[in-house]
Amino acid sequence: MDSIVASQRPLAPLYRPDERFEISAAGLQEWYRSDCFRRVVAFYAGYPERSLFSDNGRALLHHLIVTLRPERLLEIGTMYAGTTEVLARATWEAGCGHVETLDPYGAERCPALIAEFLPKLRERVTYRARSSAIHIDQVIAGAGFYDFVLIDGSHELEFAAFDLEGSARVMRPNGIIVLDNIEQVGPRFATKHFLERHPEWIDVAGVVGSMAADRPLDRPKPSFPDSFNFVLQAPPYYVVDDVPRSFGAQPADRGEVRGIELDLAAPADGILHVQAIVRTFGVMPTEERSVTAELALRGGAGPLNVALPEPVLSQVSDRDGIDRRIELIVAFTGGTLRLAIPPTAYPARPR
Ligand SMILES: C[S@@+](CC[C@H](N)C(=O)[O-])C[C@H]1O[C@@H](n2cnc3c(N)ncnc32)[C@H](O)[C@@H]1O
């Protein structure tokens, strides 16, 4: 493969300090009409050659990242790392953010391509030769999160649907997901079904709902002109409703849960359903203890400790070789619970 060093454009900010736009349908339209857009799209016209995005799509990614200033970014599907360079350039201009990029079939190709990035871009990128399924599993197990995900891996409907559900699962409030190749049925219908299941998510340009139900093969309107992208934004809080929501099985320092700590993003009035599970590995047989409770919850925004009617206590004493995991599952009926941060157990703490 030819070296890409010669074709690397120098680092240059594309935005003027006073150029700020909203992440909304109106904000994207305003940006599309601006000098700022013309400058950004001119920079990305036909560049980087190895990117499989359209010119406007690359400009859109740069714009969303400079506007949102995400801390942790994920690209599912590195291919030739051309779009990875766009993500890295945008984080460089934003002055924050690190890009993780995945491709299970790229171990022979991707590290060498990324090694040829300009040093200030290279240091903003971590490549992993793993699939989105293995990666998201590990992110959940480590209580990780993202603020920006580009879904551009397998475009089969079932894979695109998994990538979207999995990314949403680890997305922080207000985070953004961009899907590529919505001209293909997989990413397109994965997005449509996802929004039907998660009405609290924002279809930023309001285009997904305009897909004609009786013309399933019609090319849809993208979120931005001359792109092949849908742009979705997470709600500004973690939403809990009548579908139980797990916050993952996290490593913990002890096998004892007496209650959970909540941070309400908005007043709540309804019934909180909690299941707290303590699992202990490193003993045979492994131990699992669990308590479920239904508690009336009424409170204003802010932190709130909710005691369980009885504690969950492991019968296995703390000793070397013991691995504790605590999983909290919550549901809310009679209303919607909006949390500023994921719930945590007490007195056990993440390890
Ligand atoms: C459309 S290309 C990515 C293009 C690249 N993002 C760009 O814009 O230049 C799709 C890539 O996804 C990778 N891929 C396939 N299945 C995947 C999975 N389960 N997880 C992550 N990447 C996957 C493929 O190996 C392929 O390189």
The ligand as an SDF file (V2000), in Angstrom:
LIG
                    3D

 27 29  0  0  0  0  0  0  0  0999 V2000
  -17.7920    0.7730    5.4130 C   0  0  0  0  0  0  0  0  0  0  0  0
  -16.2620    0.2110    6.0430 S   0  0  0  0  0  0  0  0  0  0  0  0
  -15.7670    1.4880    7.1330 C   0  0  0  0  0  0  0  0  0  0  0  0
  -15.3690    2.7380    6.4210 C   0  0  0  0  0  0  0  0  0  0  0  0
  -14.6940    3.7790    7.2500 C   0  0  0  0  0  0  0  0  0  0  0  0
  -15.3920    4.0960    8.4850 N   0  0  0  0  0  0  0  0  0  0  0  0
  -14.5930    5.0260    6.4360 C   0  0  0  0  0  0  0  0  0  0  0  0
  -15.4880    5.8970    6.5280 O   0  0  0  0  0  0  0  0  0  0  0  0
  -13.6430    5.1630    5.6700 O   0  0  0  0  0  0  0  0  0  0  0  0
  -16.7880   -1.0470    7.1250 C   0  0  0  0  0  0  0  0  0  0  0  0
  -15.6970   -1.6880    7.9630 C   0  0  0  0  0  0  0  0  0  0  0  0
  -16.3350   -2.3010    9.0770 O   0  0  0  0  0  0  0  0  0  0  0  0
  -15.6080   -3.4420    9.4310 C   0  0  0  0  0  0  0  0  0  0  0  0
  -16.4810   -4.3170   10.2280 N   0  0  0  0  0  0  0  0  0  0  0  0
  -17.2540   -5.3460    9.8080 C   0  0  0  0  0  0  0  0  0  0  0  0
  -17.8980   -5.9020   10.8400 N   0  0  0  0  0  0  0  0  0  0  0  0
  -17.5390   -5.2230   11.9440 C   0  0  0  0  0  0  0  0  0  0  0  0
  -17.8620   -5.3290   13.3410 C   0  0  0  0  0  0  0  0  0  0  0  0
  -18.6980   -6.2610   13.7820 N   0  0  0  0  0  0  0  0  0  0  0  0
  -17.2910   -4.4560   14.2010 N   0  0  0  0  0  0  0  0  0  0  0  0
  -16.4560   -3.4930   13.7550 C   0  0  0  0  0  0  0  0  0  0  0  0
  -16.1030   -3.3500   12.4450 N   0  0  0  0  0  0  0  0  0  0  0  0
  -16.6440   -4.2000   11.5570 C   0  0  0  0  0  0  0  0  0  0  0  0
  -15.1770   -4.0190    8.1010 C   0  0  0  0  0  0  0  0  0  0  0  0
  -14.0240   -4.8380    8.2610 O   0  0  0  0  0  0  0  0  0  0  0  0
  -14.9040   -2.7900    7.2620 C   0  0  0  0  0  0  0  0  0  0  0  0
  -13.5440   -2.4570    7.2380 O   0  0  0  0  0  0  0  0  0  0  0  0
  1  2  1  0
  2  3  1  0
  2 10  1  0
  3  4  1  0
  4  5  1  0
  5  6  1  0
  5  7  1  0
  7  8  2  0
  7  9  1  0
 10 11  1  0
 11 12  1  0
 11 26  1  0
 12 13  1  0
 13 14  1  0
 13 24  1  0
 14 15  1  0
 14 23  1  0
 15 16  2  0
 16 17  1  0
 17 18  1  0
 17 23  2  0
 18 19  1  0
 18 20  2  0
 20 21  1  0
 21 22  2  0
 22 23  1  0
 24 25  1  0
 24 26  1  0
 26 27  1  0
M  CHG  2   2   1   9  -1
M  END
$$$$
